Each structure stands twice: as C-alpha cells, then as structure tokens.
C-alpha cells in the first residue's frame, strides 16, 4: 500500500467523479438517521456541497454550516442554488472554527478516512454539538473493497501502478467507527451498512469520469500511452454492461450515529 497525498481542489471534477456517489449514499444515510426538521447542522468536509444539498432538500434545517480545506471545493459549493443560505468557510476537521455547543447535529460525509487523526475529528464534532445532539458520519468501506472505484484500483495494483491511499483508510470500518464514537464519549451509538449503485451511460462515460477524477486522474495522466491503453482494455473486460452498453456499478459505505451525552 502506497500512501500519497490526495487533494480535491477542482469542484467540478470532483462533482462528476464522486458527487453523485455521495448523494446516493447520503439519501439512504438520511433516511436511516431520520432527523427532525429545524436543526442547526455542521457539514465537516463538505467538499463540493453534494451531500450538503441533499441535507438541505430533505431535512429542512434551520441553518447549515460547511467547512472544507479546499477553497476550490467551497467555491463550487456556493454555486448550488439550494445552498444560497448555507455558510461555508475553510476549516480543519481536527480543529473546527466554532465554539462549543454551536450545533444540533454534525455530519462527516465520505471524509473520516481523509482525517489524519480520526479520533480528534470525532472529538471535535462532539465538542461543537450541543448536549443530546447528533454526531454522524458515513464513509466508503475502504478495507472491505466498498470504494466506488475499487475495481480500478485493483487493476492498477495488478499492473504495478501506484494507487493513492488516504491517511486513515481503516477508520471507515464499522467496528472502528463504533470504537471512535465510543472513544468520544457518545451515547446511543448505532452503525449500519449502505449499498448503492450508479449507472454510467457507457464505458466512455465511465472512463472519462475516471480520467478526470481528482485522486487517480493525475496518476493516469502520467502513464505511457501503452500502459494507459492496457489499463483501459482490462477495465473494459472487467466491467459488465447491459444490452444498451450501460455500466452499473455497486459501492458500499458504512454509517455511524451517536448522541452527545446530556
């Protein structure tokens, strides 16, 4: 396993690569969470605002704040019409720029494996959420092969190619999530698995999405034309398509929720 820096500075590229996946998983996550309306929400690692938009449309929050280290991502999030009243600012999950007891609920959508110290990130969410409030997250099951582009990563590794790995991939397992939430002193902890699927119009749609992906795109762009063609051929063989040429691919996430002790 090779750990390398993964940066998401292009909001539009991230939106095509991961935004749809985030919303698919986020919809199931919010159905499970079933929060009441009128809450003050914090979205930690809001990125392009894909989940933030789903949150606003489905949960009728009183207010929404989002933090992310990438100014480019935040700029894209601000262009979403549904988020005109949301407040976005640059911020670090491990040192959140808010006073204690500011929010009723905090969520970390597809982010916990990017946090170098996940326990600190969870503790920070618990700090800024009021007593009795929700602290929640969902993340691709990286150890279990649930990442949406895991098949691509498998083929890259088999060809000896470097695959970007986030700093804390193990933090997305259900057992570790439960331990992190327990370590933060949260109550009423529950976890669940979320399975979603996304359909690409054809292989070209899938491959163009991959080539523009903020994590693997630079790695693929650095390959020789021969190596890239070989990888493309192996992916064509690996991904099934229906009679119309569409490719439907599954992904699996883990979710966790808990409450700040009253």
C-alpha positions in Angstrom: 0.0 0.0 0.0 1.4 3.4 -1.0 0.1 6.4 0.8 0.2 9.6 -1.2 -1.4 13.0 -0.9 -4.9 13.2 -2.3 -6.2 16.7 -3.0 -9.6 17.8 -4.2 -9.3 21.3 -5.5 -11.4 21.1 -8.6 -15.1 21.2 -7.5 -16.5 20.4 -11.0 -14.2 17.4 -11.5 -15.0 16.1 -8.0 -18.7 16.5 -8.7 -18.6 14.2 -11.7 -16.3 11.7 -10.1 -17.8 11.5 -6.6 -20.7 13.9 -6.1 -23.3 11.6 -7.5 -22.0 8.7 -5.4 -22.1 10.9 -2.3 -25.7 11.9 -2.9 -26.8 8.3 -3.5 -25.2 7.1 -0.2 -26.3 10.3 1.5 -30.0 9.8 0.7 -30.0 6.3 2.3 -28.0 7.7 5.3 -30.5 10.5 6.0 -33.4 8.1 5.7 -31.8 6.0 8.4 -30.9 9.0 10.5 -34.4 10.4 10.3 -33.5 13.8 11.8 -36.2 16.3 12.8 -36.5 19.5 10.8 -35.3 22.8 12.1 -31.9 21.7 13.3 -28.6 23.6 13.2 -26.2 21.4 11.1 -22.5 21.3 10.5 -21.1 19.5 7.4 -17.5 18.6 8.1 -15.6 18.2 4.9 -18.5 19.5 2.8 -16.4 19.5 -0.4 -18.4 20.4 -3.5 -21.6 20.5 -1.4 -23.1 17.3 -2.9 -24.3 16.0 0.4 -25.0 19.4 1.8 -27.5 19.9 -1.0 -29.2 16.6 -0.2 -29.3 17.6 3.5 -31.0 21.0 2.8 -33.5 19.5 0.4 -34.5 16.6 2.6 -34.2 17.8 6.2 -35.4 21.4 6.2 -32.6 22.6 8.5 -32.7 25.8 10.5 -29.1 26.6 9.4 -26.2 24.8 7.7 -22.5 25.5 8.0 -19.9 23.7 6.0 -16.1 23.5 6.4 -13.5 22.1 4.0 -9.8 22.7 3.5 -10.2 23.3 -0.2 -11.2 26.8 -1.4 -11.9 25.5 -4.8 -14.4 23.0 -3.5 -16.1 25.6 -1.4 -16.4 28.0 -4.4 -18.2 25.2 -6.2 -20.5 24.5 -3.3 -21.5 28.2 -3.2 -22.8 27.9 -6.8 -25.5 25.4 -5.9 -28.9 27.2 -5.9 -30.2 25.1 -3.0 -27.3 26.3 -0.8 -27.6 30.1 -1.1 -28.3 30.4 2.6 -25.7 27.9 3.7 -22.5 29.3 5.3 -19.2 27.9 4.1 -15.7 28.5 5.3 -12.2 27.0 5.1 -11.6 24.7 8.1 -9.8 21.7 9.5 -11.8 18.7 10.8 -9.4 18.3 13.7 -9.6 22.0 14.8 -13.0 23.2 13.9 -13.5 27.0 14.0 -16.6 27.1 16.1 -17.4 27.4 19.9 -18.7 24.6 22.0 -22.4 23.6 21.7 -22.9 25.5 18.5 -24.9 22.9 16.5 -27.7 20.3 16.9 -26.1 17.9 14.5 -22.7 17.3 12.8 -22.0 15.0 9.9 -18.8 13.9 8.2 -19.8 12.6 4.7 -17.1 10.5 3.0 -14.4 12.2 5.0 -13.3 10.2 8.0 -10.6 8.3 6.1 -9.0 11.6 5.0 -8.6 12.8 8.6 -5.1 12.1 9.8 -6.3 11.7 13.4 -9.9 10.4 13.2 -10.4 10.3 16.9 -9.6 14.0 17.1 -12.0 14.7 14.3 -14.8 12.9 16.1 -14.0 14.6 19.4 -14.2 18.0 17.6 -17.6 17.2 16.2 -18.8 16.2 19.7 -17.4 19.4 21.1 -19.3 21.7 18.8 -22.6 19.8 19.0 -24.9 20.6 22.0 -26.0 18.0 24.6 -28.4 15.5 23.1 -27.3 16.4 19.6 -26.3 14.0 16.8 -22.7 13.2 15.7 -22.8 11.2 12.5 -20.8 10.0 9.5 -20.8 7.7 6.5 -17.8 6.6 4.6 -16.9 4.1 1.9 -15.9 0.7 3.3 -12.2 1.0 2.2 -10.9 -2.1 4.0 -13.8 -4.2 2.6 -13.5 -3.1 -1.0 -16.6 -0.9 -1.0 -15.0 2.1 -2.6 -16.9 3.0 -5.9 -13.7 2.7 -8.0 -12.2 -0.2 -6.1 -12.1 -2.4 -9.3 -10.0 0.3 -11.0 -7.6 0.3 -8.0 -7.3 -3.5 -8.1 -6.4 -3.4 -11.8 -3.9 -0.6 -11.3 -2.2 -2.5 -8.5 -2.0 -5.7 -10.6 -0.2 -3.7 -13.2 2.2 -2.3 -10.7 0.8 1.2 -10.7 0.7 3.5 -7.7 -2.8 3.9 -6.2 -3.4 7.0 -4.0 -4.5 5.9 -0.5 -6.0 8.3 2.2 -4.2 8.6 5.5 -6.8 6.7 7.6 -8.5 4.1 5.4 -9.2 1.7 8.3 -11.3 4.4 10.0 -14.2 3.6 7.7 -14.9 0.0 9.0 -18.0 -0.3 11.1 -16.0 -1.7 14.1 -13.5 1.1 14.1 -16.3 3.7 13.7 -18.1 2.4 16.7 -14.8 2.5 18.7 -14.2 6.1 17.6 -17.7 7.1 18.7 -17.3 5.3 22.0 -13.9 7.0 22.5 -15.6 10.4 22.1 -18.0 9.5 24.9 -21.1 9.5 22.7 -24.3 7.7 23.6 -26.9 5.6 21.7 -24.3 4.5 19.1 -25.6 2.7 16.1 -24.0 1.6 12.8 -25.2 0.2 9.5 -24.1 -0.7 6.0 -25.3 1.2 3.0 -25.2 -0.2 -0.5 -25.8 1.9 -3.6 -25.4 1.6 -7.3 -24.7 4.1 -10.1 -25.2 3.6 -13.8 -22.9 5.1 -16.4 -24.3 5.7 -20.0 -21.5 3.5 -21.5 -17.8 2.7 -21.0 -16.8 6.1 -22.4 -18.8 7.8 -19.8 -17.2 5.8 -17.0 -13.7 6.2 -18.4 -14.0 9.9 -18.9 -15.2 10.2 -15.3 -12.1 8.2 -14.2 -9.6 10.3 -16.2 -11.0 13.5 -14.7 -11.0 12.1 -11.2 -9.1 14.2 -8.7 -7.4 11.3 -7.0 -6.5 8.9 -9.8 -6.6 11.3 -12.7 -3.1 12.7 -12.2 -1.7 9.2 -11.9 -3.4 8.0 -15.1 -2.2 11.2 -16.9 1.4 10.3 -16.1 1.2 6.8 -17.6 2.6 6.0 -21.0 0.1 5.6 -23.8 0.7 1.9 -23.8 0.1 1.4 -20.1 -3.0 3.5 -20.2 -4.4 1.6 -23.1 -3.7 -1.7 -21.3 -5.5 -0.5 -18.2 -8.4 0.7 -20.3 -8.7 -2.7 -22.0 -8.6 -4.5 -18.7 -11.3 -2.3 -17.3 -13.5 -2.8 -20.4 -13.2 -6.6 -19.8 -13.8 -6.3 -16.0 -16.9 -4.0 -16.0 -20.1 -5.7 -17.2 -22.5 -3.8 -19.5 -26.1 -4.3 -20.4 -27.6 -4.7 -23.9 -27.6 -0.9 -24.3 -24.0 -0.6 -23.2 -24.7 0.9 -19.8 -22.5 0.0 -16.9 -24.0 -0.3 -13.4 -21.5 -0.5 -10.6 -22.1 -1.0 -6.8 -20.4 0.6 -3.9 -20.7 0.0 -0.1 -20.4 2.5 2.7 -20.6 2.3 6.5 -22.5 4.7 8.6 -22.5 5.6 12.3 -24.5 7.8 14.6 -24.4 8.7 18.2 -25.6 11.4 20.6 -23.7 13.8 22.8 -24.3 12.9 26.4 -27.0 15.0 28.2 
